[in-house]
Amino acid sequence: MDFLLAGLGLVILLLAGDALVRGAVNVSLRLGVPALIVSLTIVAFGTSAPELLIAIKAIDDNAPGLALGNVVGSNTANILLVLGVPALIAGLKTSQCKTTKSYMTMIGVSLLFIALCFFGPITWVHGLILLAVLAVILGDQFREALAHRNGAAAEDLEDVEGADPEMPWSKIGVFLALGLVGLPLGADILVDSSVSIARTFGVTETVIGLTLIAIGTSLPELATTVMAAFRNQTDVALGNVIGSNMFNLLAIIGIASLVGPIPVDTTFLTFDLWVMLGASLLLAPFVFSKSRDMTKRWGIALVAGYITYLWVVIA
């Protein structure tokens, strides 16, 4: 029953998150907010809303290991699983991508996060540092986007997730209501059932966060990258993973730490954080090389690496 409830909570979270993005995007565009700003802010925050609600709920329920485990586990899953599966299915032509700057930024954010964890528990002070770094990164992305898309026009709407110029206000209201009601409801069901699962099987909430919840909250990114691989849009796949990983560390933990302190378990400092960083470094050959693609063999290696990681964590 707990597993069924966890699955139900996850489905509610994902559907509510999508509904909130669609509603917020169309409200913003109707109010005259440029599509460029919407894509850099509202979409980014909205797609991470499930992880944020999980983190806040976990801290409120005195299960902070669930919050940190979800973020660290999701980042590891994003590299090994979310990129590994599409590479295994169709291959990723990473030699065509220009993601050097964003990748280096992600590595820098990961190192900063690991350093702050060693000064744990993660408090509101650490959270403000993470949010300040996020603000700088978003500002830099906004300036770059303006340089390339000066005077964003109406046709830019097609680049914004969930944008529908013909959507009536009544439908927008339904999407917003579903999102605002569904997110806390889904988070409440998922966190409560996950804690119950952990107690039943004698494992910590951290393990559940690193495995069950991390995989579940990475499903939207997995669906996006698989479709991008089939459409030969490798830049979308890589950009999605890199952006998601940075946002998880900076925004999710940054905001959650303002709710309450997040203790850092010893296993994070000795194992999980380094696996996350090591997985990120595995992308370096594909980011910096203009002649190396992520072939099916690499896909097999990444997925096998993730399965091995799960086995070690559960064991």
URQUITA-V84820 format. One record per pair of residues at least 4 apart in sequence whose C-alpha atoms are under 6 Angstrom apart, sorted by sequence separation. I is the first residue (numbers start at 1). J is the second residue. If there is no record, write none. Layout:
[[I:J] [I:J]]
This chain:
[[12:16] [13:17] [20:24] [21:25] [26:30] [29:33] [38:42] [39:43] [42:46] [53:57] [54:58] [59:63] [65:69] [66:70] [69:73] [70:74] [74:78] [77:81] [78:82] [79:83] [80:84] [81:85] [84:88] [86:90] [87:91] [99:103] [122:126] [128:132] [141:145] [145:149] [146:150] [178:182] [179:183] [182:186] [184:188] [187:191] [190:194] [198:202] [208:212] [209:213] [210:214] [228:232] [229:233] [235:239] [236:240] [239:243] [240:244] [247:251] [248:252] [249:253] [250:254] [251:255] [252:256] [253:257] [257:261] [267:271] [268:272] [274:278] [275:279] [285:289] [294:298] [300:304] [311:315] [28:33] [58:63] [59:64] [87:92] [198:203] [209:214] [228:233] [229:234] [268:273] [58:64] [198:204] [286:292] [198:205] [58:67] [228:237] [195:205] [55:67] [225:237] [21:43] [21:46] [13:50] [134:250] [131:250] [130:250] [39:160] [131:254] [130:254] [127:254] [127:257] [54:187] [124:257] [53:187] [123:257] [124:258] [26:163] [69:206] [73:210] [97:235] [123:261] [66:205] [70:209] [122:261] [22:162] [65:205] [66:206] [69:209] [70:210] [74:214] [82:222] [86:226] [106:246] [122:262] [65:206] [69:210] [73:214] [121:262] [92:234] [121:263] [66:209] [121:264] [70:214] [120:264] [23:172] [23:175] [23:176] [20:175] [19:175] [20:176] [20:179] [19:179] [16:178] [17:179] [16:179] [78:241] [16:182] [16:183] [13:183] [75:245] [13:186] [12:186] [9:186] [71:248] [9:189] [9:190] [6:190] [6:193] [100:287] [2:193] [94:286] [95:290] [95:291] [95:292] [64:262] [95:293] [94:293] [52:252] [56:256] [76:276] [93:293] [92:294] [91:294] [91:295] [91:296] [87:295] [88:296] [87:296] [88:299] [87:299] [88:300] [84:299] [84:302] [84:303] [80:302] [81:303] [80:303] [80:306]]
